[in-house]
Amino acid sequence: MQTQFSPSLRLKLPFLAAGFASFLFSVYLFFIEGDTTAGIFVGLWVPSIHSLGALVLAQTEQTDNRKREEQYS
């Protein structure tokens, strides 16, 4: 059985996965390796990755809206 994701979810998924992987890696560095500085540094990537995703997706949404407006004009 093949799962169909909506187009908006397919665009968001890489950013969500990268943010989650960054979070897990920071927890690993902080608690398992004991490298608190590296754990905090990598943990700061999470909001940066999500902000980049919001920026990219906002640009994509604006482009889609312009195309729809031109189509109905």
Order of alpha helices (4+ residues) and beta strands (2+ residues): alpha-alpha-alpha
